[in-house]
Structures are given as C-alpha cells and as structure tokens.
Amino acid sequence: MTLTKNGQKITLDDNQLIRELMLSFSLKYNLAYFDRYHSQTIGGLGIGYTLLLLSKYGEIGRTHHFYAEKYFKAFPFLLEDCHSPYRSPIEVGASCYSSRVFLRFLLKMGLIEYTSRWEKYTEIIQIKKTPLFDNWISVSAPGDPVV
C-alpha cells in the first residue's frame, strides 16, 4: 500500500490528518464491515449524537447500556433489525452499538476509556471520555460560537 499525493500532503498537517481520519472513520467507513450483526446502520447513523452524549455525560464512567438507551430512544427504528431468540432487541442493539462505536472506533482513536467485567453471564462495560476527547471534539448548540 502507498499513500496518494493527497495522503502525503495530509500527513504533514496533524490537524488535517486527525480531521480526515475522524471524518472518514465516522462518515465514510461502514462500521458493520467486520461483524455479523444484521443491521448495517447501527452506530454509523447518528455518530454525532454519540459524540454529543459523550461530551455531556462522559466525565464519569457509565455503562454502555446508558448510552445505548439514549441512542435507541433517539433512533428507535434501528431496533427493528435486532433479532435474537435469546436476547431482547435492546440487548442485541446495545451489544452491536457498543462493539462498533466504542470498541472499534472511539477506543482505537484514544477518545474513551473502556473497561469490562462479567456479572452472571452478562458483560458490564464502562465508558468514560479521555482528556483527548475534549481536546479534539467541541459540541455546541446551533448558533453558539465555535470554541
């Protein structure tokens, strides 16, 4: 593999490189490529909403179910693709969302701390934003000045 001319130029500017990586990974890359969940859209759709949730609630560790409940409240139609004879749609959806967004994207970018433990056959995942998150991502209401 080799970098294109545009890719070589981008590597000279750290801000541009981070911007392109974030935009490509969140908007162009299909987070469903490497799993067997039925839904192709969970996680990729509404990635900005996830960043807003982390910006607002990520100071302290919270479970992935906390974020999944808010995500699926905003996008309830995504649960229609969550089927399993053993788990509820919200459990399947939360697992898919957590795997795609937190584990494969935000953790790899260094934007969250991700810890996991097991309780009675159930994985409990804690998510907390890192200082890097606040350095890279600023969330503001429409019309507010960009900081």
C-alpha positions as CSV (number, residue, x, y, z in Angstrom):
1,M,0.0,0.0,0.0
2,T,1.2,3.5,-0.7
3,L,-0.1,6.9,0.1
4,T,-1.7,9.1,-2.6
5,K,-0.3,12.6,-3.2
6,N,-3.2,14.0,-1.2
7,G,-2.5,11.5,1.6
8,Q,1.2,12.6,1.7
9,K,0.1,16.2,2.0
10,I,-2.3,15.5,4.8
11,T,0.4,13.7,6.9
12,L,2.3,17.0,7.0
13,D,-0.5,18.7,8.9
14,D,-1.6,17.0,12.1
15,N,-4.9,18.9,12.4
16,Q,-5.8,18.0,8.8
17,L,-4.8,14.3,9.4
18,I,-6.9,14.0,12.5
19,R,-9.9,15.7,10.8
20,E,-9.7,13.4,7.8
21,L,-9.3,10.3,10.0
22,M,-12.3,11.2,12.1
23,L,-14.5,12.2,9.1
24,S,-13.5,9.1,7.2
25,F,-14.0,6.6,10.0
26,S,-17.3,8.1,11.2
27,L,-19.0,9.1,7.9
28,K,-17.4,7.1,5.0
29,Y,-16.4,3.8,6.6
30,N,-19.1,1.3,7.3
31,L,-18.7,0.2,11.0
32,A,-20.7,-3.0,10.1
33,Y,-18.0,-4.4,7.8
34,F,-16.4,-6.7,10.4
35,D,-19.3,-8.2,12.4
36,R,-22.3,-10.4,12.0
37,Y,-25.0,-8.1,13.3
38,H,-27.9,-7.9,11.0
39,S,-28.2,-4.0,11.0
40,Q,-25.9,-2.1,8.7
41,T,-26.7,1.2,10.2
42,I,-26.4,0.9,14.0
43,G,-23.5,3.0,15.2
44,G,-22.8,4.8,11.9
45,L,-26.1,6.6,11.8
46,G,-26.1,9.3,14.5
47,I,-22.4,9.2,15.3
48,G,-22.6,12.9,16.0
49,Y,-25.3,12.2,18.6
50,T,-23.0,9.7,20.3
51,L,-20.3,12.3,20.4
52,L,-22.8,14.7,21.9
53,L,-23.7,12.2,24.6
54,L,-20.1,11.5,25.5
55,S,-19.4,15.3,25.6
56,K,-22.4,15.7,28.0
57,Y,-22.1,12.6,30.2
58,G,-18.6,11.2,29.7
59,E,-16.9,12.8,32.6
60,I,-17.7,9.8,34.8
61,G,-17.8,6.2,33.9
62,R,-21.2,5.0,32.7
63,T,-22.3,1.7,31.3
64,H,-22.7,1.1,27.6
65,H,-26.4,0.5,28.3
66,F,-26.7,4.1,29.5
67,Y,-25.5,5.3,26.1
68,A,-27.4,2.7,24.1
69,E,-30.7,3.5,25.8
70,K,-30.3,7.2,24.8
71,Y,-29.1,6.3,21.3
72,F,-32.1,4.0,20.7
73,K,-34.5,6.5,22.2
74,A,-33.3,8.9,19.5
75,F,-33.3,6.3,16.8
76,P,-35.9,3.6,17.8
77,F,-36.4,2.3,14.3
78,L,-32.9,0.8,14.4
79,L,-34.1,-1.8,16.9
80,E,-36.2,-3.3,14.1
81,D,-33.1,-5.1,12.8
82,C,-32.1,-6.5,16.2
83,H,-33.3,-10.1,16.4
84,S,-32.2,-13.0,18.6
85,P,-34.1,-15.9,20.1
86,Y,-32.0,-15.5,23.3
87,R,-31.9,-11.7,23.9
88,S,-34.2,-8.7,23.7
89,P,-33.8,-6.2,20.8
90,I,-32.3,-3.6,23.1
91,E,-29.7,-6.1,24.4
92,V,-28.8,-7.0,20.8
93,G,-28.8,-3.4,19.8
94,A,-26.7,-2.3,22.8
95,S,-24.1,-5.0,22.1
96,C,-23.9,-4.0,18.4
97,Y,-23.7,-0.3,19.2
98,S,-21.0,-0.8,21.9
99,S,-18.9,-3.0,19.7
100,R,-19.0,-0.8,16.7
101,V,-18.8,2.7,18.2
102,F,-17.0,2.3,21.5
103,L,-14.7,-0.6,20.9
104,R,-13.9,-0.4,17.2
105,F,-13.9,3.4,16.8
106,L,-13.6,5.7,19.8
107,L,-11.3,3.4,21.8
108,K,-9.0,3.0,18.9
109,M,-8.9,6.8,18.4
110,G,-8.0,7.2,22.1
111,L,-11.2,9.1,22.8
112,I,-12.6,6.9,25.5
113,E,-11.5,4.6,28.4
114,Y,-13.3,1.2,28.0
115,T,-13.4,-1.3,30.9
116,S,-15.3,-4.5,31.0
117,R,-16.3,-7.1,33.7
118,W,-18.7,-10.0,33.8
119,E,-21.6,-10.5,36.2
120,K,-23.8,-13.6,35.9
121,Y,-23.1,-14.2,32.2
122,T,-23.6,-10.5,31.4
123,E,-20.8,-8.2,30.3
124,I,-20.8,-4.9,32.0
125,I,-18.9,-2.3,30.0
126,Q,-17.9,1.1,31.4
127,I,-17.3,4.1,29.1
128,K,-15.6,7.3,30.1
129,K,-14.2,10.0,27.8
130,T,-10.5,10.8,27.9
131,P,-8.9,14.3,28.1
132,L,-8.1,13.8,24.4
133,F,-11.8,13.7,23.6
134,D,-12.3,17.3,24.9
135,N,-9.1,18.4,23.1
136,W,-10.4,17.1,19.7
137,I,-14.2,17.5,20.0
138,S,-16.2,20.5,20.9
139,V,-20.0,20.3,21.0
140,S,-22.1,23.4,20.8
141,A,-25.7,24.3,20.1
142,P,-26.7,25.7,16.7
143,G,-26.0,29.5,16.7
144,D,-23.4,29.3,19.5
145,P,-19.9,30.5,18.6
146,V,-17.5,27.7,17.9
147,V,-14.8,27.5,20.7
